[in-house]
Every structure is written in C-alpha cells, then in structure tokens.
Amino acid sequence: MTRIIQKNIFMYGLFISFIGLVFSCEKAYTPKPKSYPRIEYPERSYQVYSPPSCPFSFEIPTYATVVHDSTFFSEKVENPCWINLVFKQFGGTIHVSYEDVQSKEQIAKLLDDAHTLTYKHTKKAESIDPIEVKNKYGVRGLIYDVGGNAASNIQFYVTDMDHHFLRGALYFNTAPNIDSMGPVVDFVKKDMDHLIETFQWK
C-alpha cells in the first residue's frame, strides 16, 4: 500500500513539473504597434517659377518638378499654363489649372466649380475648412483644408476677380489614409502656403 501511495505521489509530482515546464516555455504575446515606412524629408529651398507664356509667377520647391499638363479627364489641354507640380519622393502632385477670364459670368462659374469640386470629398472628409488668403502682392484667394481620408486634403484658388483665375489641388498616388500620409500632407501644405504667399500676377 505504501508503494502505491509513493508511486502516486511521484506521478503527481511529475505531472505538476511537466505542466510548470510547459507554461514556463510559453512567451507572452504582445501585438506590434502599427507602423509606416520612414520618409526622408528634403531640406526646404525654393526657386521662382515664371513661365514666359503665363501671366503669373510664384516660388516652388527645388525638390519638385514642373510637368506641363497635356490632358484633363482624357481630353487634350491646349493651355500651356496648366501644370503639374510633382513631388516624386512622396508620390504626390499639385495639379494647377489656369483660366483667362473673359466675363463676370465666367468668374462666377469658376468660383462655383472650385467650391463644387472641393465639396465632392465630403463623403470621406471629416471636415472642410475654407480659409481666405491675401498675400503681400494683393493676391486674394481661398484655401480648402480637407480633413480625413479625402482624395485631396488641400485645394486652393487665387484670382483677381477680373481677368485671371488659378486653381490647385494636391493628390497622392496612393489610397487616402490620413494616418500614414498626414505628416507628408502637412509638409507639402507648407510648400503650398509658400506658393500662395509668393504668388504674383504679371
């Protein structure tokens, strides 16, 4: 009887030791925080962009490239003042379009179109803040700061309300995700602010 008890005690101890060994080998799982690729931001510097065939000038970042826009929604664009300001390292582009205004009715339509195009993003936008601007050269306009996962987070226009109208919109070549692209949007927004601050009509 004593041997049976001793054997049972031995087997029970062995079982407890095995269980302890199994649980001590398991590592606690800690989920990794969400991370995004590291982005290297260039040092800010600017140069004047003043195309001879266009009635405006402004400063653009030296790390951006100007590409003349040849199509708009698959239609050919003849206007040499329609450009794309490309930020290759960010996969982003500021699309800039210019219109030579011929009448008050045309300027009213361009203003309405700018408003409509911006508010198309309301389904994805968390907010849309229109901000009036006027720079030291007397150029007036409006910046739309669009919050959330909108296709374009920053849009703007400048006009003299008489002869000229220019509109710009920032887009990226990726699906909208403000969590990952927020810092890049903020970086490029400062360049857009600088563009507007230095904008002049010729």
C-alpha contacts under 8 A as a table, 3 or more apart, distances in Angstrom:
res1	aa1	res2	aa2	distance
1	M	4	I	5.18
1	M	5	I	6.37
2	T	5	I	5.12
2	T	6	Q	6.11
3	R	6	Q	4.98
3	R	7	K	5.95
4	I	7	K	5.01
4	I	8	N	6.10
5	I	8	N	5.04
5	I	9	I	6.12
6	Q	9	I	5.06
6	Q	10	F	6.08
7	K	10	F	5.02
7	K	11	M	6.10
8	N	11	M	5.08
8	N	12	Y	6.02
9	I	12	Y	5.08
9	I	13	G	6.10
10	F	13	G	5.15
10	F	14	L	6.13
11	M	14	L	5.00
11	M	15	F	6.15
12	Y	15	F	5.09
12	Y	16	I	6.26
13	G	16	I	5.14
13	G	17	S	6.15
14	L	17	S	5.12
14	L	18	F	6.18
15	F	18	F	5.09
15	F	19	I	6.25
16	I	19	I	5.16
16	I	20	G	6.17
17	S	20	G	5.09
17	S	21	L	6.11
18	F	21	L	5.05
18	F	22	V	6.22
19	I	22	V	5.19
19	I	23	F	6.36
20	G	23	F	5.37
20	G	24	S	5.99
21	L	24	S	5.18
21	L	25	C	6.36
22	V	25	C	5.47
22	V	26	E	6.90
23	F	26	E	5.41
24	S	27	K	7.86
36	Y	180	S	6.32
42	P	63	Y	7.35
44	R	61	P	6.95
44	R	62	T	7.87
45	S	61	P	5.75
45	S	62	T	5.86
45	S	63	Y	7.97
46	Y	59	E	5.94
46	Y	60	I	5.35
46	Y	61	P	4.37
46	Y	62	T	5.23
47	Q	59	E	5.25
47	Q	60	I	5.57
47	Q	61	P	6.37
47	Q	62	T	6.13
48	V	57	S	7.04
48	V	58	F	5.74
48	V	59	E	4.29
48	V	60	I	6.33
49	Y	57	S	5.60
49	Y	58	F	5.42
49	Y	59	E	5.57
49	Y	60	I	6.41
50	S	54	C	7.53
50	S	56	F	6.51
50	S	57	S	4.35
50	S	58	F	6.66
51	P	54	C	5.48
51	P	56	F	7.58
51	P	57	S	7.13
51	P	81	C	7.96
52	P	55	P	7.75
53	S	80	P	7.35
53	S	81	C	7.43
54	C	80	P	7.58
54	C	81	C	5.72
55	P	201	W	5.81
55	P	202	K	4.95
56	F	199	F	7.18
56	F	200	Q	5.57
56	F	201	W	4.43
56	F	202	K	5.22
57	S	198	T	7.91
57	S	199	F	5.83
57	S	200	Q	5.42
57	S	201	W	6.67
57	S	202	K	7.27
58	F	195	L	5.70
58	F	196	I	7.37
58	F	198	T	5.17
58	F	199	F	4.39
58	F	200	Q	6.38
59	E	194	H	7.15
59	E	195	L	5.44
59	E	198	T	6.00
59	E	199	F	7.28
60	I	64	A	7.13
60	I	191	D	7.29
60	I	194	H	7.86
60	I	195	L	6.19
61	P	64	A	5.42
61	P	191	D	6.83
62	T	65	T	7.72
63	Y	87	F	7.05
64	A	85	L	6.27
64	A	86	V	5.43
64	A	87	F	4.96
64	A	88	K	7.24
65	T	85	L	5.68
65	T	86	V	5.07
65	T	87	F	6.78
65	T	88	K	7.94
66	V	83	I	6.60
66	V	84	N	5.78
66	V	85	L	4.78
66	V	86	V	6.29
67	V	83	I	5.69
67	V	84	N	5.06
67	V	85	L	6.42
67	V	86	V	7.18
68	H	80	P	6.92
68	H	81	C	7.59
68	H	82	W	6.20
68	H	83	I	4.35
68	H	84	N	6.05
69	D	72	F	7.67
69	D	77	V	7.04
69	D	80	P	7.82
69	D	82	W	5.42
69	D	83	I	4.77
69	D	84	N	5.97
70	S	76	K	5.87
70	S	77	V	5.02
70	S	78	E	7.15
70	S	82	W	7.91
71	T	74	S	5.60
71	T	75	E	5.24
71	T	76	K	4.50
71	T	77	V	5.05
72	F	75	E	5.11
72	F	76	K	6.40
72	F	77	V	6.34
77	V	80	P	7.99
77	V	82	W	7.79
79	N	82	W	5.88
79	N	98	Y	7.91
80	P	83	I	7.64
81	C	97	S	6.84
81	C	98	Y	5.92
82	W	95	H	7.94
82	W	96	V	5.72
82	W	97	S	4.51
82	W	98	Y	5.87
83	I	95	H	6.34
83	I	96	V	5.23
83	I	97	S	6.58
84	N	93	T	6.26
84	N	94	I	5.72
84	N	95	H	4.68
84	N	96	V	5.92
85	L	93	T	5.47
85	L	94	I	4.96
85	L	95	H	6.43
85	L	96	V	7.50
86	V	91	G	7.81
86	V	92	G	6.12
86	V	93	T	4.44
86	V	94	I	6.52
87	F	90	F	5.58
87	F	91	G	6.03
87	F	92	G	5.08
87	F	93	T	5.82
88	K	91	G	4.99
88	K	92	G	6.47
89	Q	92	G	7.89
90	F	172	F	7.73
90	F	184	V	7.27
91	G	172	F	5.66
91	G	173	N	5.51
91	G	174	T	7.71
92	G	170	L	7.06
92	G	171	Y	5.63
92	G	172	F	4.13
92	G	173	N	6.18
93	T	170	L	5.71
93	T	171	Y	5.43
93	T	172	F	6.31
94	I	168	G	6.20
94	I	169	A	5.31
94	I	170	L	4.34
94	I	171	Y	6.39
95	H	168	G	5.38
95	H	169	A	5.32
95	H	170	L	6.44
95	H	171	Y	7.72
96	V	166	L	7.04
96	V	167	R	5.66
96	V	168	G	4.38
96	V	169	A	6.83
97	S	166	L	5.70
97	S	167	R	5.37
97	S	168	G	6.51
98	Y	164	H	7.56
98	Y	165	F	5.81
98	Y	166	L	4.37
98	Y	167	R	6.50
99	E	164	H	6.17
99	E	165	F	5.23
99	E	166	L	6.34
100	D	163	H	6.03
100	D	164	H	5.19
100	D	165	F	6.66
101	V	104	K	7.99
101	V	106	Q	6.39
101	V	107	I	6.38
101	V	162	D	6.72
101	V	163	H	4.54
101	V	164	H	5.32
101	V	165	F	6.79
102	Q	106	Q	6.66
102	Q	162	D	7.96
102	Q	163	H	6.48
103	S	106	Q	5.21
103	S	107	I	6.56
103	S	162	D	7.49
103	S	163	H	7.92
104	K	107	I	5.19
104	K	108	A	6.19
104	K	161	M	7.94
104	K	162	D	7.10
105	E	108	A	5.11
105	E	109	K	6.29
106	Q	109	K	5.11
106	Q	110	L	6.20
107	I	110	L	5.05
107	I	111	L	6.18
107	I	161	M	6.63
107	I	162	D	7.40
107	I	165	F	7.50
108	A	111	L	5.22
108	A	112	D	6.22
109	K	112	D	5.01
109	K	113	D	6.01
110	L	113	D	5.01
110	L	114	A	6.15
110	L	165	F	7.69
111	L	114	A	5.18
111	L	115	H	6.33
112	D	115	H	5.13
112	D	116	T	6.11
113	D	116	T	4.98
113	D	117	L	5.97
114	A	117	L	5.29
114	A	118	T	6.27
114	A	157	Y	7.52
114	A	167	R	7.53
115	H	118	T	5.33
115	H	119	Y	6.26
116	T	119	Y	5.24
116	T	120	K	6.25
117	L	120	K	5.36
117	L	121	H	7.76
118	T	121	H	6.10
118	T	144	Y	7.36
118	T	155	Q	7.05
119	Y	122	T	5.35
119	Y	128	I	7.84
120	K	123	K	7.38
121	H	124	K	5.74
121	H	125	A	5.79
121	H	150	A	5.72
121	H	151	A	6.95
121	H	152	S	7.68
122	T	125	A	4.78
122	T	126	E	7.43
122	T	127	S	7.58
122	T	128	I	7.65
122	T	150	A	7.78
124	K	148	G	6.59
124	K	149	N	5.55
124	K	150	A	5.05
125	A	128	I	6.96
125	A	146	V	6.26
125	A	147	G	5.39
125	A	148	G	4.79
125	A	149	N	5.97
125	A	150	A	5.16
126	E	146	V	7.50
126	E	147	G	5.10
126	E	148	G	4.84
126	E	149	N	7.72
127	S	145	D	7.97
127	S	146	V	5.78
127	S	147	G	4.87
127	S	148	G	7.05
128	I	144	Y	6.41
128	I	145	D	5.66
128	I	146	V	4.47
128	I	147	G	6.21
129	D	144	Y	5.57
129	D	145	D	5.02
129	D	146	V	6.42
130	P	142	L	6.43
130	P	143	I	5.63
130	P	144	Y	4.46
130	P	145	D	6.34
131	I	142	L	5.51
131	I	143	I	5.04
131	I	144	Y	6.28
131	I	145	D	7.59
132	E	140	R	7.60
132	E	141	G	5.99
132	E	142	L	4.53
132	E	143	I	6.41
133	V	139	V	7.97
133	V	140	R	5.62
133	V	141	G	5.22
133	V	142	L	5.60
133	V	143	I	7.12
134	K	137	Y	7.97
134	K	138	G	6.00
134	K	139	V	5.40
134	K	140	R	4.43
134	K	141	G	6.53
134	K	197	E	7.94
135	N	138	G	5.48
135	N	139	V	5.51
135	N	140	R	6.87
135	N	196	I	7.23
135	N	197	E	5.25
135	N	198	T	7.41
135	N	199	F	7.75
136	K	139	V	7.39
136	K	197	E	7.29
137	Y	198	T	7.91
137	Y	199	F	7.53
137	Y	200	Q	6.30
139	V	158	V	6.79
139	V	159	T	6.94
139	V	160	D	6.74
139	V	199	F	7.08
139	V	200	Q	6.74
139	V	201	W	7.71
140	R	158	V	5.62
140	R	159	T	6.09
140	R	160	D	6.79
141	G	156	F	7.27
141	G	157	Y	5.40
141	G	158	V	4.06
141	G	159	T	6.06
142	L	156	F	5.50
142	L	157	Y	5.58
142	L	158	V	6.67
143	I	154	I	7.21
143	I	155	Q	5.87
143	I	156	F	4.23
143	I	157	Y	6.72
144	Y	153	N	7.93
144	Y	154	I	5.78
144	Y	155	Q	5.09
144	Y	156	F	5.83
145	D	153	N	6.11
145	D	154	I	5.11
145	D	155	Q	6.90
146	V	150	A	6.97
146	V	152	S	7.22
146	V	153	N	4.49
146	V	154	I	5.93
146	V	155	Q	7.95
147	G	150	A	7.01
147	G	153	N	6.26
148	G	153	N	7.68
148	G	177	N	7.80
148	G	178	I	5.92
149	N	153	N	7.88
149	N	176	P	4.99
149	N	177	N	5.29
149	N	178	I	5.43
150	A	153	N	5.92
150	A	176	P	6.06
151	A	171	Y	6.51
151	A	172	F	7.78
151	A	175	A	7.70
151	A	176	P	5.70
152	S	155	Q	7.05
152	S	169	A	6.62
152	S	170	L	5.51
152	S	171	Y	5.14
152	S	172	F	7.76
153	N	170	L	6.72
153	N	171	Y	7.65
153	N	185	V	7.35
154	I	169	A	6.00
154	I	170	L	5.61
154	I	189	K	7.12
155	Q	167	R	7.66
155	Q	168	G	5.66
155	Q	169	A	4.24
155	Q	170	L	6.35
156	F	167	R	5.76
156	F	168	G	5.31
156	F	169	A	6.47
157	Y	165	F	7.21
157	Y	166	L	5.51
157	Y	167	R	4.15
157	Y	168	G	6.17
158	V	165	F	6.03
158	V	166	L	5.41
158	V	167	R	6.54
158	V	196	I	7.98
159	T	162	D	7.64
159	T	163	H	7.92
159	T	164	H	5.48
159	T	165	F	4.46
159	T	166	L	6.33
160	D	163	H	6.44
160	D	164	H	5.79
160	D	165	F	7.03
161	M	164	H	6.89
161	M	165	F	7.51
172	F	175	A	7.78
172	F	176	P	7.82
176	P	181	M	7.75
177	N	180	S	5.77
177	N	181	M	5.95
177	N	182	G	7.76
178	I	181	M	4.95
178	I	182	G	4.73
179	D	182	G	5.72
180	S	183	P	7.40
181	M	184	V	5.26
181	M	185	V	6.08
182	G	185	V	5.09
182	G	186	D	6.20
183	P	186	D	5.09
183	P	187	F	6.19
184	V	187	F	4.98
184	V	188	V	6.20
185	V	188	V	5.29
185	V	189	K	5.88
186	D	189	K	5.02
186	D	190	K	6.61
187	F	190	K	5.61
187	F	191	D	7.06
188	V	191	D	5.03
188	V	192	M	6.33
189	K	192	M	4.89
189	K	193	D	6.09
190	K	193	D	4.95
190	K	194	H	6.17
191	D	194	H	4.98
191	D	195	L	6.16
192	M	195	L	4.90
192	M	196	I	6.35
193	D	196	I	5.24
193	D	197	E	6.13
194	H	197	E	4.93
194	H	198	T	6.16
195	L	198	T	5.43
195	L	199	F	6.00
196	I	199	F	5.00
